[in-house]
Amino acid sequence: MTVLTNKQAMIAPGAAADRAGRRSVAQVLRAYVALTKPRIIELLLITTLPTMFLAARGLPDLWTSCATMVFGTLSAGSANVLNCYVDRDIDSAMRRTRRRPLPKHEVSDRAALIYGVVLGIVSVAGLAVTVNALAAALSLSAILFYVFVYSMYLKRRTPQNIVWGGIAGCMPVLIGWAGITGSLSWEPLVLFGVVFFWTPPHTWTLAMRYREDYATASVPMLPVVASERRVVLEIAAYTWATVLCSLLLWPVAGTTAFYPVVAAVLGAVCLAEVYRMYAKLKAGKTGIELRPMRFFHWSNVYLALLFLAVAIDSLLV
């Protein structure tokens, strides 16, 4: 049996309290980071940096790139935090999201709102000072659109919510291009179109997997209000639009042959996944038997590799 000296006994409680305090601070920090939805931010940044390579026709200016990425991260984080604030009732009702910081009361509603607004102010001001006014204006419009148009209006009222709400997720390509050139042109608009058409099928396959969650929360995602056949056919239509739009960058941007070859191969795999789902549907499969998450995960890979091809091709020109 170990006997503590008087000195050790006096120190031990303090040390334990200190360790508990450190754990508490770490938990709070993790909660605030979680509010920004880091995985979504990663996906947005994947489209931003390659667009800057394309705008620069090679390696973009390091300082401008870093500033755009840092403040772009804060901008996306702001939009996501404010989305968590607006959707806190929905998140509490859905199994997939009920472990987020606000439903778990790890962060107060008021603190989340202040946090989201501060991130937005810092991000827009930072872009205005270190990059340019156009990039800052585009960033501000993305935040406002995502919060007020998508989160507060479209998401709860129409099955077309993610079609038009996805516009906010397309803005990073415009911000990246504007950060390098100070203007906009057809090339970033084509990439905007790629992300625009890519977003609905990506989101709808997730909604197919968690259909009951969205139904419980009264969110009219397309898989909640439409038949599986209609959902899969619309996923196919938007995937075709994504692939065709991605190939349009070849003549518009004057890329090398590398980009369209990669885009065609990636697009073919994406379409194969869609028609695999359709074949299962025709065979009488339903629900999770269609394995919609296969397409969801592949669509993440598709977008990342496609924009990587944009960056690589820019170095080949």
Steps between C-alpha positions, in 0.01 A plus 500: 500500500636838396493775760511860379704752692327818610672689217396242238143500633486876461639493145298206368154664505636810328669295232183302440296819474754643257481191282118518509518865404726423207264228384209740529678764289588237240139385486377855455752561222395178325137608524571838341703336224221247441251785452696610191453154339867445404422221251282732295768770514757252367278433200459871434874564518559213257320709238661833595872431468494324158292788364778736607749283311279530191466876543877539528570248220751342732606558857294782655654768721576338836384789720173546311435127502561467873286805583216377279511151650521621862224759479300274269513237773369751753226602258385142447525443874280802566231376261508153655481629858205722416338206321540295819334783693205522259465120475539421870139377523541281192833365622343403833233296321734308267707205615779590258544850646380484859858461625602838362608761759172696521265202546742366763513845670879507478472858370217740583278631220608857571869411497460317169324797342769743616773260389352465152456876455854575622649241264307657214617853580862393535492296179344771283720775646807281462429432133433868435830607659733220388348386168249731328151647528345261247612191692365655820165585338463148362581356842240718669236409242573129552451528877178701468359272232575183695351632823201705388401344167588134551496436876214728599279472193565235232600209721169486685267586211589328175654173371706721270677633812841354426482581128492875557644496849809332360595828333677601822726195470592604145636838608852387602598453135399858427679622812815312405500640146421853620778475757758453225358710216280758675227421246277218372486324164356190330749252646390536864137510388545159338649365825214668687267300277682176577453545875142622447396186310708272725336616825143362462589136421769506769250624759205293382687173541576599860133589545401159357706332772356720775152545355324427830711762676401772255137389513500515880644852489244603230775594254357447148810354339419341164533139630241583768232631262570309176519136392837328493472465124461877455787568739737263319400641159563856620834392644583357157396822323707723728797265477490518120486879529800494736708288263412703190566827681838371620599421139400852394803635686726345233408741216414793728828500695717355224630216717737229383367154410576384855199669656221377269633142513495501880160673507354244258629202698380640833165587349461151355554346844247739653240414237568129546418540870172673417393229256601233751243653736243513221560133414448402863181704506367321191589169664267582788757626750404793721629723781850421623507201263570753226819591689471874430796575729729338244415781263521758781855400592609463139365846417736646761790321335379611156498869590839485673669319209334719238628820659838341556507440125423871451803594711733250332386604153571864585862404564520320166387790284 
